[in-house]
Amino acid sequence: MTFSLIARDPETGMLGAITATAGPAVGALVIHGHSQIGAIATQAMTNPLYGIKGLALLKRGYSAQKTLDLLLTDDPERQRRQLIIVDKSGSTAHASGSECHEWVGSRVVDHAAAAGNFLGGPETLDSLISSYIKNKTLAFPQRLLAAMQAAAEQGGDRRGLKSAALKVWHDRDYANIDVRIDWADRPLEAMQEVLNEVQGANYAQFFEQLPKGRGLID
């Protein structure tokens, strides 16, 4: 009951994921990632272990497709899952189980994948991908959010939206950007406001002083 976009920016190597749903706190379980490793969105009947196990497999050098195959093979409830993965090279993989609620589907382009379930129709994902492709001049986080806003304007989750989350990983052992709107009438508008603050000069200066760490993920 969610729609998501994951992507790798080939210019910078940034990895990102953005998601929205009618339920609360979507950012707590759906999107996962790590710099120089990959990004994952697990939805429909969400399996958060896909994020943990999937990142471990990607770090071992498995491709997005091989990682997806291994995760699904090991899950007896796989027909209830929807999963998208992008690896550090920009290769993608996607799957939607036969028991996910209509409308359900996915879209892939170079270095990006989108998926949704319980949507009003395919135009939601079509608009999401179209916006992502055409907004190449935007900063990567803003490009992800613009795509999500375009998708919401074309139906989004047919029950409405109440939570959203955006994460970007680049050069740290934690997300460079981690914005979550856990419960709001207009979560994407609230996310834009928070993102503007996060990318503002004051916070950016503070963030640059924090330790980065590297290679801490097992």
N, C-alpha and C positions, 0 to 999 in steps of 0.2 A: 504494500500500500504506500509506495514510495517511488520517487524518480530521482535519478542520480547521474552525475557526469564525472568521469575520471579522465585525467589527461597528463601528458608530459609535454612541456614546452621545449621543442628542439633547439631553440636559440640559447636558453639558459640552463637546461637540464632540470628545471623545477618540475616537481610532481604535484598534482593537485586533485582534490576531490570535493564535490559539492553535492548536497542532497537536501530534499524537502519532503514533508509528509503532513498528513492530517493529524497524526498522533504527536505525543510529547517527546521531547529530548531525543530527536533522531540522531544527533551527533554522537551520542554515547555509545551506539552499537553498530551503526551502518558503515561508516567510512574509516579506513585504516591506511597507514602508509609509513614510509620512512625514506629519507633522502638517499639517493643513489641506489635504491632497491626497487620501489614500486608503489602502487596505490591500488586499493581494493575497495569495492562497495558490495556489501552482502545485504540483501533485502528480500521482500516477500516474507516468508517465514524466516526471519533473519537468523543466521548462525554466526555469532561474533567470533567463534573459534576459527572461522575462515580467515579472519584478519590476522590472528596470531600465527596460525599454521602456514597461511599463505605467504606471509612476509618471511618466515623462516625458510620456506622452500625457494622463494625468489633470491634470498641472500646466498643460498647454496648454488645458485647459477641456473636454476630451472627457468624456462621461458614462461610467459604468461599462460600460454595454452597448456603446457605440461603441468603447471601448478594447478590450473583449473581442473584438469582431468583427474589429478590425484586427489584433490579435495572432494570432488563429487563422487568418485569411486568409493571413497571411504565413508560416505554419508548415506545411510538407508533412507533418509528423508529428503534426498536430493530433488525429487520432483516437486517439492514445496518451496524450493529455493530459487532465487535469482542472483546472479553473480557476474560482476565485471572486474577485469584485472588489466592493468597496464604495467609493463616491466620497465627496467631502467633504460632499455633501448627504444622504448616507444611501441613495442609490439603489444597487441591487445588480445583478449579472449573474453567471450561472453556466453552465458547460458541462462535459459529460462525454463524452469520445470513445468511439466504438463499440468500440474495442479495449482499453478499461480493464477490469481484472479484476473479476468479480462477487464479492460484491455491491457494486454501484456506484450512486451517486445523489447528489442534493443537495436541500437544503431552503432556502427563503427566507422571511423575515418582514420587517417594517418595520425597516430599518437594519441587517439582519444576514443572513448567508448561511453555510450549512454544506455540506460535501461530504465524501465518503469513498469509498474503493475497497478491495477485498479485505476487506470487512467480513463479519461473520457474518450480517447481515441489516439491513433498514431500521430496526429498533428502535434501533440505535445513534444514527442521526441524529435520529430522533423524540425520543429522550430528551435529546439534546444541545440541541435547539431548545426543547423543553418546559421544561427547567431554566433556560435563558437567559431565557425569557419570564417565568417565575414569580419569579425572584430579582432583581427590579428594585431592591430595597432594599439589596442588597449594593454595595460599592464596585466600580467597573467591572472592575478586574483580577480581583478575587475572583469576580465574576459569571462571567467567562470561564472561570476555572479550575473553578468549581463545575459549569458546563455540561459541561466536558470530563470531569470525574470521573463525572458521571451517564452520559455516553456510554460510558465505559469499563466501567461496571458492567453495561451492557446489551450487552456483547460486544466493542465496540471493534474493533481490528485482530484478526482471527481467529487470528493467529500470536502474539498477546501484545504487550505494549508494552515498549520498551527506551529510548526517548528522547522528549522533549517540549520544547516551547519556547513562550514567551509574550512578546509585545511589545505595548507601548502607546505611542502617540504623541499628544502634546498641544500643547506650546508650545515645542518645541525642534527643532533640526535633526538630532537623534539621538533614539533612543527614550527616553521617560521611564522605561519599565520594559523590561528585556531580560533574561529569565531563561531559561537553557538547561540542560537535563539531557541530556547527550549519550549516556550509557550507564549504566543503572541497572535493577535488578530491579523497582523501583516508582517510575518516573519522575514520576508525578503527585504522589505523596506527597512525594517529594524536592522537587518544585517548590513545593508548599505551604510547606514549611519555609523555602526560600530566599525566597519571596515575603514571608513574614512578617518576615524580617530586612530585606529591601529596603524595606518599608513601615514599619519601625520608626523610632522617633524619632531615633536616632543617625545612621542612614544618610540619612534624609530631610533632616536638617539639613545634612549634608555635601553632598548632591546639590543643594540649593538654592543653594549657593555657586558652583556650576559655571557657566561661560558658556553661554548658551542658543543664540546664533546665530539667525539667521532668514533664510530665502530663499536658502540656499546651494545647493540642489539645482538642477541645470541642466534 
